């Protein structure tokens, strides 16, 4: 249930402001409900609405929220000098009035304000143009006189490049105060603060924000100097800053300034005696309303500087409202809201400067000036980060579209290229931004996001090396991601070991390696075996047959061993060569052992030679099953010869030669003709 507004507040809200009905008067009850839920806010607003003493404040805010509220003259304040006393001092010093008239030649009016008038004059003694400020005749009063004199006294104390110099203070022939100031040719900052083309035309500044921030930094410099002299301005706003023809910056209108120190002269009102609202409502700090006991301090001006920064960023003063109560509510109870897109660092600076609690603001105007300077140095970093953000958006879009997955050929290549181009652009931008400003949290977050996205892409592609490189760019990589990369690296290492093992096995089983050497050895052995049976036919005796059957293979073994030693490099390089070489030795030794066993058992040479063909058939078959399948033809040939020899024992020697010849032909075909040359560069 909404809390009802106090009667006094409702009346104030319903009252028109100016010549038109206020939009805020119609909308304020709902808008202010949350403020009224706070007891301090409700009490302050109720006080403003009901207190008769606050009526001038309400009226001023309602009619002219951008005009300065001047506090009443406190002549009874501790040690304060009166206008009458001040004028008496000036009267005693002014000398001959005609001499003063002769020293200044008034040439025309430069401008008029609510109570004062500024005229252009020539200071005869110096031959220079000056500005002469005095009161308009209809507004000459003790309070106005004292205000004008105080402005002169403050300005005279503050000898600073950003404060207009005061050349002289005196009285005219009517006894009115006259202030002689440096003439400034220029315009008020308020006319330029949002006019980029005009600023570009007059000062060549293409970046309006940067130009405004530099102006504000100079104002901060003047304010800090004033604070060092114990002076609080209380009415900082763009309209009180003059920009000279050559870019000079002058802080004007010190009429409601107060002093933090009592110098005993009574010339300036003291901050401790400031018990009335003062300043411009659109920019005013909460304590400037004097609704509670919060004192006026240097941090009051810090708030006003933050309010100017708010206008630079938002385009309007922070407390621009349609009714008096809304304006006051904005000052005492609402946090300023900057438009979207405001640079994060500037937003933090502005909100800190405009904190409602003085203790939460920057301690000094100099601290604020340095923060603005840091931001200007960081702007390039921010610009680079913003450009990198655009590339990051492209990267996100490409990854959402499926990265390089789901595409084939040229399309996949093009998409992957776009991904890497976008990542390269944003990574470069973020790194450059961090090089310029290592504390750029936005750039660091963007770089982290881009790296994480690419790590996920590389993990999906099983590229652990690239993922590990990208992981090195993260100072605080997620543990789960580190573990995933570790697992993938182990899997890839295991796959590599398996591939290496398969490659070694492939090399071992490469029949092309040493094939010419095998063909040579096979042909040599085959010719020997083929020619051996006809030679044995000349030895008819049983004893000679046994001797030749046993010692013949042994002689062949010695010869074959010599040739194999010569070809050892080729014949020991692969598993298939080693196996064939071993099979050849086994066959020769086996033949000799078989014949020796037949001799010892008394098996007739005829029968032994026939059975030997079955032995060669078994050996050729074993080699065909394990090493070279083509030798199956030779195995069949030996078995056919064995069967025929069993039927026709007299044909045993020709059949044996035929089997050996078939074996030789098969070896030549397998290792010389049937195989393509191996791609290995070195082969014997």
N, C-alpha and C positions, 0 to 999 in steps of 0.2 A: 504494500500500500504506500502511495506517495505521501511524503511529508508535506503538509500544507505550509505555504509561505506565510510569514508574519504579515500582518496588515500593512505595516509601514513599507515592507518590501514590495508587496503587491501594488501599493499606490505608486511607488516610485517606478515600477516596471510599466505600469499602464500610462504613466505620464509621457506626453510626446516629447521628442528631442528635436529641437529646431523647428523648421516649418513643415516637416512631414512626419507621419506616424512611423514609429520605429519598428523595423522588422524584428529586432531583438525584443521589443516590448511584447510582441505577440508570442515569440518562441521561448523567451527566457525562463518561464516557470518550469517547463520540462528540462531545459538545458541546465538549470541551476540546482535541480533536485539533488544531484550527487554532491554538489558543493555544500548544500545546506545540511547534508547528513553529518558533516564534520562540525563539531561544536565550535571550534575556533573560527572557522569560516562563517558559520551562521551568526556568531556574535559580532564579528567585524562588519558583515554586511548589514545586519540589523542596526548597528550603531550608525553606519553611514546613512541608512535610510531614515532613521528616526531622529538623529541628533540635529537640532536646529543649527548648530555651529558648522555642520557639514553641508548645509545648503549651498553656500558659495562654491564648494568643491563639486557638488553634484551639478550645479548650473554651469560651471565652467567646462566640466567634462562633457556635458550634454551639448553645449553650444560650440565649443572649440576644442575637441580632444587633441588636436595637434598644436595648440598654443601653450605657451609656458604659464604655469600657475605660479604666481609670485606670492611668497609668504608675506603676512603683514609686517610692517616695521615694528620691531621689538625694541623700542627706545628704553624700556626699563630693564633690559637684559643686563646681566652682570658686566659692568665696565664698558658697555656699548656707547660709542660716541653718537651724539645726536647730529642731525643735519644742520641745526643752527650752529653748533660748535664747530663743525667742519667748515661751514661757510665763513665763520668768523676767522678761522685760521687762514683760509684762502684770501679773505678780504685784507688781512694784515700783510699778505705777501704780494698782492696783485699789482701794486704800484699805480702808475698813471694809466687809466683806461685807454686814453687816446694812443698811447704807445703800443698797447696790445692790438688795437685796431690797425695801426700802421704795420705791425709785424705779420698780420694775416690778411691776405686779400681774398675775400670770399668770391667764388666764381659761379657757384650754382649748387643745386641739390643733387646728391648722389642717391639718396633713398630716405624713406620715412618708415618708422615703425609705429607701434601702438602709442608710445609716449615720446619717442625721441626722433630726431632728425639728424641726418649726416650730410654735411655739405663739403664740397670740394673747395680747397683753398690753396693759395701759394704762401709758403712760409718765406717771407722776404729775406730774412737773415741768412737762410740756407739756400734760397733759390730752388726749392723743391715743392712738389705737390704733396699736400697732406689732406687727411680727412679730419673734419672738425665735427665732433658729436656734441649735441646739446639737447635740451628738452624743448618740446613744442610748447608754445606759450600757454595753451589751454590745459596742459598736463603738468604744469610746474607745481609741485607740492613738496612737502618735507620728505615724504617717503620716496617719491620719484627722484628727488635730488640726491638723497642718501644712496639710493640704488645705483645711480649713475656714477657717483663718486666712488662707491665700493668697487664697481667694475673697473674703474681707472686704477684704484689702489691695487687690486688683485693683479690686473694686467701688468702694472708697473713692476710688481714684485717678481713676476714670472718672465724673466729675460731668457727667452727660448726661441729657436728658429721657427717653431710652429705656433707661437703666440704673437699676436700683432703688437709691435712696440708702441709704447705711449711716449710721446715727445714732451708733452706738457699738460698740466691741469691748472685751470684758473677760472676767473669769473668774467662774464661780459659786462657791458656798461649798465645792464639791468640787474646785475647781481646773480644771474643764472650760471650754473657750472658749465664750463667748456672743457672738452677733452680733445687734445690734438694727437692724432694717431697717424701711423704710417698709412698711406693710401694703398689700397689693394685693388688691383684691376683683375677681376675674375668673376666667377659665379659660385653660388652656393652648391655644395655637394649634392643636396637634395635634387637639384635640377639635372644632375649627370648620373646619378647612381644607377638608373635603369636605362640610360640612353646610350647604348653601345655605338651606334653610328656617330653620334656627336663626340663621344670620347675618342673614337678612332680619328675623326676629322681634326680635333683640336690637339690631341696628345699622341696620336699614332699608336694607341694601345689597341691591339686586336683582341685581346682576351679581357673582356669586361670584368669578369670575376677576379682575375689576378690584379687588375688595376684597382678595383675597389678594396681588395684586401691590403694592397700596399698603402692606399690612403688611410685605411683604418689603422694600420701599424704605426703610421706617423702620428695619428691622433692619440694612439696608446702611448707613444713616446712623450707627447706634450702632457698628457694626463699623469703619467708616472712622474714627470718632472714636477708638476704641481703638487702631487702627493708628497714628494720629497720636501716640498716647502710647506707642507701641512695644509694644502688647499684642496677641497673637494668641489668639483664643478657643479654637480647635481642636475645639469640640463644638457647632457650630451645627446646630440641628434644630428642628422646630416645637414639640416638647415642652419646649424650653428658652426658649420665648417665651410670655410671659403677656399676654393681652388683657384690659385693665381694663373695668370696667362702662361706661365712657364712651368706649371705643375706644382707651384708652391702650395703648401697645406698650412692653413691657419685655423686654430681653434678659437672661436669667438664667443661673445655673450657670457661673461663671467658674473652677470648681475646677481644671481642667487647663490653664488659660491659661498661656502662656509669654511671656517678655519678649524682645524683639529687642535691648534695650539693657541693659547692665550698669550699674545706678546705684550699685553698691557696697554696697547694703544687704543683699543676699542674701535678700530676702524672697520674690522670685519666681524660679522656675526659668528658666533661659535657654534660648532656642530652640536655641542651638548645642549644648546638652547633652541635647537630646531624642533619645535613641537607642532608645526603646521605643515600641511601638504605643500610640496614644492616640486616643480619639474613639469615635464610634458607627459600627460596621461598615456599616450600611445607607447611610450618607451619606459615609463616609470617603474622603479624598483618597489617592492612591497613596503619597505621601510620609509620610502619617500611620501607615502600617504599619511604617515604619522598616526596610524590607527592603533599602535601599541607602543611598547617601550623600546623597540629595536633601534639602536643608535645609527646615525649617519656615519659611515666610515669610508675608507678608500674602496671597499668592496661595493659600495653603492654605485660608484662610477664604473666599476668592473661590470656590474649588471647592465648599465646603460650602454657600455661598449658591446656587450653581448647582444643587446637589443638592436643596435645598429647592424651587427653581423647577421642577425635574424632577418632584417629588412633586405640586406644584400642577397640573402639566399632565397627568401620567400617572396620578395617583391612588395611586401607591406610591413608596417610596424607590427610588433608582436601583440599589442593590445588594441588593435583596430576593431571596434565594435560599434553597434548601432544604438546603444543606450548607456547611460552613465553607470548603472549597476552592472551591466555586462562588462564594461571596461574595468571597473573596480574588481569584479569577480575574477576577470582574467589576470589582473595584477596579483591578487592575494591568494588565489586558490587553484589556478590552472597552470599546468606545465605546458610550455610552448610546443607546438607540433609543426615540424618542418615538412616541406613537401617531399614526396617520393623522388628518388634520384639524387637527393642531397649527398655529396661525398661523406662517407662515414666518419672520417676524421674531423671534418668541419662541423658535422652534426654534434659530435662529442664535445668539441670546443665550445660551440654555441650553447648547448644545454648546460654545460658546467658553468659557464660565465653567467647564465641566467637562472641558476639555482635559486629557489625562493629563500632558502636558508643561507645567510651570508657566509657562514663557515664552510659551506660546500663549494663556494665559488673559487676562482683563482685568487690567490692571496694578494696579488698586485697586478696593475696594468702591464707591467713589464713582463710578468709571467705569461699573460695573455698574448702580448706582442710576440714573445718567443714561440709560443705555440702556433701562432699564425705563420711565423717565419718558417717553422718546421714543416707546416703543411705546404707552404709554397715550394720548399725544397722537395717535398714528397710528391708534388703534383705530377711530375714527370713519371715517377714510379706508378702513381695511380692511373695515369693515362696509358702507360704500357700494360698495366694489369687489365684495364678495361678493354684494350685491343685484344689481349690474350683471352679475355672472357668470350669475345666473339668467336675466336678460333675454337675455344672449348665447346661452345654451343654447336659448332659444326661437327666436332668430334662426337659429341653426345648423339646428334642426329644420325650420323653414319653408324654408330654402334647400335643404336636402337633399330636401325634398318637391317641389322643382322651382321654387321661387320663384313668380313670377307666370306662368311658362310652363306650357303644357299646360292652362290653364284659360280659360274664356270668360265674358264678361259679368260678372254680379254675383259669381260665384265668383272670377274673376281679380281684380276690384276688392277684394274682401274679403281675399284672400290678400296682395295687395300692401300693403294697409293694415296687416295684421298684421306684415308684415316691417318696414315703416317705424316702426310703433309700438314693436316690439321694439328696433330699432336706436336710436330716439330715447331709449328708457329706458336702455339700456346706455351709450350715449354720454354722457348726462347724468350717470349714476352715476359713470362713470370720470373724467369731467372734474372733478366735485366732489371725488372722492377725490384726484385729483392737485392740486387747488387747496389742499386741506388738507395734503397730504404729497406734494410734487413728486417725491420719490424712491420712490414706491410703484411698484415694478417690475411687480407683478401687474396693477395698474390700467393702466399704460402698455402692457403686452403685450395686455391685453384690448381696449383702445381701438384698438390697431393691428390686431388680428385682425378686429374689427367693421368698421373702415374698409376693410380689404382685401376683406372679403366683399362689402360694399356697392359698392365700386368694380367688382368683377367683375360684380355684378348690373347696374350701370349701363352697363358696357361691352357686356354682352349685349343690353341694351335700346337701345344706340347713343345713349346720353345722355352725350355727352362733357362737357357743361357741369357736370352733377352729379358726374361722375367726377373732373373737375378740382378742384371744390370739396372733395370728400372727400380728394383727394390732398394738398391743402394742410394737412390735419390730421396728415400723416405727416412726421416730421422726417428719416426715412431711407427714403424710398420706393424700392422696387426699380427699377433702371434699366429693366428690361424692361417694367414697368408704365407708366412715364413714356413710353416709346417707343410703346406700344400706344395710349395716350391721344392722343399727338401724331399718329399715323397716322389715328386715328378723326376727330380734329378736321380734318385736311386733307381726308378723305373727305367729311365733313359740309359743309365750306366749298365743296368742288367741287360737291356736290349742290345747295347753296343757290344757287351761281352758275348752275347749269343751270336750276333752278326759276325764278330771276329772269329768265333769258333767255327761258324758255318763257312766263312771265307777260307779259314785254314783247311777245313775238311774239303772244300771245293778245290783248293790248290792241290791237296793230297790226292784227290780223285780225278784230277785233270789228265785225261788220257792223251791230250795233245802234248804234254810236257815230255820231252825225250823220246818222242815217237820214232824219229829217224834212227836213233841209237837202238831202240828196241827192234825196229825193222831189220837193221844190220845184224844184230846179234841173232835174231830169230832166223834170218836167211842163212847166216853162217852155220848155226846149229842144225837147221833143217837140211841143208845140203850135205852136211856130214852124216846125219842120220839116214838121209835118202840113199847116199852112195855106199853106206856101210854094208847092208845086206848083200848086194852083189859081190862085194869083196869077200864076204865070209863064205860065199859059195865055193871058192877055190880051196877051202880047207875042209876036207871030207872027214878027217879023223875026228872021233868023238872027243879026244883029248884036246885037239886044236880048237874045236868048236867051243868047249868050255873056257879055254884060255882066252880066246878072242872075245867071248860074251862077257867075261869078267873084266879083263884088262882094257878092253876097248872103251867102255864108259869111263873108266878111271883116267885114261889118256885124254878123252874128250873133256873130262871134268877139269883137268889141269889147264888145257888150252882155253876152255871157256872161262876159267877163273882169271887167267891173264887178260883176256879181252874185257871181262867185266870190271877188272881193276882199272883198266884204261878208261872205261866209260862210267866210272863210279859217280862222277858229278851228276850226270843225267839220270843214272839208274838208281840213285839213292835220294833224289830230290822229292819225289812224290810217293805216296803210299802204294799206288798201283804199280809203279816201277819196282819198288822194293818187293812187293808181293810176287810179281812176275819173275824177278830175278831169283827170289827164294824158291818159287815153284820150279824153275829151270834146274837149279842145283838139286832140289829134292828129286826131280825126275831122273837126273843122271845118276845120283847116288842110289836112288831106289832101284834103278835098272841093274846097277852093279851088285847091290845087295840081293836082289831077286835071283840073279844068275848064280851068285855064290851060294845062296841057300839051296837052289836046285841041284847044284853040284854036290853039296854036302848030303843032300837027301837022296842022291842017286837018281834024280829025275833025268830022263834022257834029254839030250840037247834039242831034239826035234820038238818034244812036248814043251820044254821050257821056252823055246822061242815062240811057239804058238800061244802059250799062256801069257808071255810077255806082252803080246798085242792087246790082251784084255786089260793088263796093267796100265798100258799107255792110254787105253780108252777111258779107264777110271780117272787117271790123272788129268786128261784133257777135259773130261766132264766136270771134275772138281774145279778146275780153273775157269771153265765156262760159267759155272754157278756162282763163283765168288768174285772173279776179276773181269774176264773178257767173255761175254756171252757168245761171240762168234766162234769161239773154239768148240762150241757144241757140235759144229759140222765135223771137225776133226775127230771128236769123241765118237760120233756115229760111224765115221769112216773106219776107225780102229776096231770097233765092235763088229762091223760088217766083215772086215778083213779077218778078224778072229774066227768068226763063224765059217767063212769060206775055207780058212786054213784047216779048221777042224774037219771039214768035209773033204778037202783036197790038201792033205799035209804036204804034198810035193810042191804046192804053190806058196808055201809059207814065206819064202824069202822075197819073191816078187810082191806078194801081198803086203809084207812088212814095208818094203820100199814105197809101195803105193800109199800106205797109211801115212808114212813119214812125209811123202811128197804133198799129200793133201794138207797135213799139218803146216808144212812150209808155206803153201799157197794161202792158207787161211791167215797165218801170221802176217804175211806180206800184205794181204788185202786189208786186214784189221789195222795194222800199224803204219802202213805206207800209203794205201790208196783210199781206204774207207774213212779215214779221219781227216778233217780239215786241220791245217796248221794251227797250233796254239798261238794266241796273241802275245805270249811271253817273249820278251826281246832276246833272251839268251837261251839257246838250245843247241845241243850237239847232235 
